[in-house]
Amino acid sequence: ADAISCFTFSVEDSNVVAVGSRDARITLLNLSPSMVLRFLCGHTGPVVDLVFAPTSSMLLSCSLDKSVRLWNSESGECLRLVRTEFG
């Protein structure tokens, strides 16, 4: 994996953290016990920001590939993709 570019903790479960990296990957980690839950793949540029929804397992990510993605963090499925003209 490449360098970490951002991270955020789940609001529902403070043991879960989403980590974005410059290699365009998002890694979901459980901190206790320490383990990788899943990888979220779809971005083609560095992930620059992540935020969990306050009352669900939804995760928003934005990337320098000029896209914003809505993920179901439990299944790893990308539910929505929005492309922008801004980078």
C-alpha positions as a Markdown table, in Angstrom:
| # | Residue | x | y | z |
|---|---|---|---|---|
| 1 | Ala | 0.0 | 0.0 | 0.0 |
| 2 | Asp | 1.0 | 3.6 | -0.5 |
| 3 | Ala | 1.1 | 6.4 | 2.0 |
| 4 | Ile | -2.0 | 7.2 | 4.1 |
| 5 | Ser | -3.7 | 10.4 | 2.9 |
| 6 | Cys | -6.7 | 10.5 | 5.2 |
| 7 | Phe | -8.7 | 8.5 | 7.8 |
| 8 | Thr | -11.9 | 8.6 | 9.7 |
| 9 | Phe | -13.5 | 6.7 | 12.6 |
| 10 | Ser | -17.0 | 5.1 | 12.3 |
| 11 | Val | -19.6 | 6.9 | 14.3 |
| 12 | Glu | -21.4 | 3.6 | 15.0 |
| 13 | Asp | -18.4 | 1.6 | 16.1 |
| 14 | Ser | -15.3 | 3.5 | 17.3 |
| 15 | Asn | -13.2 | 0.3 | 16.7 |
| 16 | Val | -13.7 | 0.7 | 13.0 |
| 17 | Val | -11.5 | 3.1 | 11.0 |
| 18 | Ala | -11.5 | 3.8 | 7.2 |
| 19 | Val | -8.1 | 4.7 | 5.8 |
| 20 | Gly | -7.6 | 6.4 | 2.4 |
| 21 | Ser | -4.3 | 6.2 | 0.6 |
| 22 | Arg | -2.5 | 7.7 | -2.3 |
| 23 | Asp | -2.7 | 4.4 | -4.2 |
| 24 | Ala | -6.5 | 5.1 | -4.6 |
| 25 | Arg | -7.5 | 2.3 | -2.1 |
| 26 | Ile | -9.7 | 2.6 | 1.0 |
| 27 | Thr | -9.0 | 0.1 | 3.8 |
| 28 | Leu | -11.5 | -0.6 | 6.5 |
| 29 | Leu | -9.8 | -1.8 | 9.7 |
| 30 | Asn | -11.1 | -3.1 | 13.0 |
| 31 | Leu | -8.8 | -1.8 | 15.8 |
| 32 | Ser | -9.8 | -4.3 | 18.5 |
| 33 | Pro | -9.1 | -7.0 | 17.5 |
| 34 | Ser | -6.6 | -5.6 | 15.0 |
| 35 | Met | -7.7 | -6.9 | 11.5 |
| 36 | Val | -8.4 | -5.7 | 8.0 |
| 37 | Leu | -12.2 | -5.9 | 7.4 |
| 38 | Arg | -12.2 | -5.2 | 3.6 |
| 39 | Phe | -10.8 | -3.0 | 0.9 |
| 40 | Leu | -12.9 | -0.6 | -1.1 |
| 41 | Cys | -11.7 | -0.3 | -4.6 |
| 42 | Gly | -13.0 | 2.0 | -7.4 |
| 43 | His | -11.1 | 5.3 | -7.2 |
| 44 | Thr | -8.4 | 5.8 | -9.8 |
| 45 | Gly | -6.6 | 8.6 | -8.0 |
| 46 | Pro | -5.5 | 9.4 | -4.4 |
| 47 | Val | -8.3 | 9.3 | -1.8 |
| 48 | Val | -8.2 | 12.7 | -0.1 |
| 49 | Asp | -11.2 | 12.7 | 2.3 |
| 50 | Leu | -13.5 | 10.2 | 4.0 |
| 51 | Val | -16.5 | 10.6 | 6.3 |
| 52 | Phe | -18.9 | 8.1 | 7.8 |
| 53 | Ala | -22.6 | 8.9 | 8.0 |
| 54 | Pro | -23.6 | 9.6 | 11.6 |
| 55 | Thr | -26.4 | 7.0 | 11.8 |
| 56 | Ser | -25.5 | 4.2 | 9.3 |
| 57 | Ser | -22.7 | 2.2 | 7.9 |
| 58 | Met | -22.5 | 4.5 | 4.8 |
| 59 | Leu | -19.1 | 6.0 | 4.0 |
| 60 | Leu | -18.4 | 8.9 | 1.6 |
| 61 | Ser | -15.0 | 9.2 | -0.1 |
| 62 | Cys | -13.6 | 11.8 | -2.5 |
| 63 | Ser | -10.6 | 11.4 | -4.7 |
| 64 | Leu | -8.3 | 13.4 | -7.0 |
| 65 | Asp | -9.8 | 11.3 | -9.8 |
| 66 | Lys | -12.6 | 13.9 | -9.6 |
| 67 | Ser | -15.2 | 11.6 | -8.1 |
| 68 | Val | -17.2 | 11.2 | -4.9 |
| 69 | Arg | -18.3 | 7.7 | -4.0 |
| 70 | Leu | -20.9 | 6.5 | -1.5 |
| 71 | Trp | -20.1 | 3.1 | 0.0 |
| 72 | Asn | -21.9 | 0.5 | 2.1 |
| 73 | Ser | -19.0 | -0.1 | 4.5 |
| 74 | Glu | -20.4 | -3.5 | 5.6 |
| 75 | Ser | -20.7 | -5.0 | 2.1 |
| 76 | Gly | -18.0 | -3.0 | 0.4 |
| 77 | Glu | -20.4 | -2.1 | -2.4 |
| 78 | Cys | -20.2 | 1.3 | -4.1 |
| 79 | Leu | -23.8 | 2.6 | -4.0 |
| 80 | Arg | -23.3 | 5.9 | -5.9 |
| 81 | Leu | -20.7 | 7.5 | -8.0 |
| 82 | Val | -20.6 | 11.2 | -8.7 |
| 83 | Arg | -18.0 | 12.7 | -11.1 |
| 84 | Thr | -17.1 | 16.3 | -10.9 |
| 85 | Glu | -15.2 | 18.7 | -13.1 |
| 86 | Phe | -13.2 | 20.0 | -10.1 |
| 87 | Gly | -10.0 | 18.3 | -8.9 |
